[in-house]
Amino acid sequence: MDVGLKRELEAKVHAGERLTREDGIALYESDDLAWLGGLAHEVRTRKNGDVVHFNVNRHLNMTNVCTASCAYCSFQRKPGEKDAYTMRIEEAVRLAKAMENENLTELHIVNGLHPTLPWRYYPRSLRELKKALPNVSLKAFTATEIHHFETISGLSASEILDELIDAGLESLTGGGAEIFDWEVRQHIVDHATHWEDWSRIHRLAHEKGLKTPSTMLYGHIEEPRHRVDHVLRLRELQDETGGFQVFIPLRYQHDFVDMQDGKVRNRLQARTTMATGAEALKVFAVSRLLFDNVPHVKCFWVMHGLQTTQLALQHGADDMDGSVVEYKITHDADNYGTPNKLTRDDLLELIRDAGFRPVERNTRYEAIREYPGPDPDRRESPQPMRV
């Protein structure tokens, strides 16, 4: 990068000025990861100090049956395939209740687009889960699922959200975003929910008082300019609604596992390589610098591995998700080595080991409990990068 441009970008960040599309592309072209990380760490420290947030959550994927066949997805199954499943609501409640004694605070529910499940299954599932676990927040359904519910119910998204909120919904999930630019999206997505409907549904959710996450699937066939475009669309919507709490870059996964039925469902991997750890850190840094009006950036440890997640906390991220327990969407794709579950103690140790102070949060990023950080009197105790 030209030295003059580097100094210009530094000055903008130090002054808190908004970066442009051209600035974002220039940042991606830089090969100075330490410099990028330092700038992003300055911004994350300005917004969140030395805190790393986490929660105690459980992911539930109540069905993997899906009408779509997205090119990157190893999770979806068609009706009749031998490892296709659809949970009874009672089964979902049983799985969620199993974590009750661990002070579970959030259920994160994402499903396939099931062709025959009736619309009533979904609000009923929330009501039963809420009845069983009244103190647990329900973060459920992607904008793609809400759009699907419009099709199967004949109701509008506004009516659907009203009923789901009445049943206990506290937040949508951020999925279905992938990459918004049609140049890429037409090759990776096999459903009808694109930027216009994704943004419409999140805008409606924000108008109704919900706070939602936003995501980006990176490291497949997209280029840096597509990532910049994606973030700037979200930034513009955030200017309008203020409803996004967190941005979550999601690392595209290859399908490493020999599936039970012998099929490899990921149709992209023959022509892609997964993002390296260095590329992941660049994505976190540039995203934190560009997305100036979102409070938090999360590194979802399941998709990045524990070491890269710890490093991401020095490159703009301030949240590492939670206990998770089971995340079929990733673990059905890869054999990357991440565990199914981290306990609260695991998360505290990882955060302190990276040099930060853990804060347990709820779905709305309200602090539930603050914990001590690393011992500053121990020479070997890690400390976050200074700014």
Disulfide bonds with the S-S distance in Angstrom:
none
